[in-house]
């Protein structure tokens, strides 16, 4: 597990630890000084990679993450300014957790990666594409209910 995906939480403060594989030995006296008050709190390491959240795919990582994936892949095409995209994002987050180990969920920002969107003929967002063995199988356009995405994903999960 890459350390870039981990961070250390202190009451309201985030610190990236300099340890490997998300193993953390807390300091003997973690403290932060604020207005001459010292807060001693317990810290904890949170590894984002272990929460099965939706990962970002880009033009540069598309081939290795989507086209050669062993598991079925769900890819949400979105943009930050898109209201329906913001509506569907929590649904895709839930699917990433529910299908962990059975399918992989990614999102790709169409503003940042127009080449991939163009390659697959994305004309409207949000659009969710489903891949199996690197081949595009199906697409769902718009902010659809979770049940629609689940039913579609279930067709490709063994």
Secondary structure, DSSP 8 states (H G I E B T S, - for coil): --GGGEEEEETTEEE----STT-----TT-EEEETTEEEE---EEEEGGGGT--EE--TTTHIIIIIT-SSEEEEEEE-TT-HHHHHHHHHHHHHHHHTTTTEEEEEEETTT-HHHHHHTT--SSSEEEEEETTEEEEEEESS--HHHHHHHHHTT--
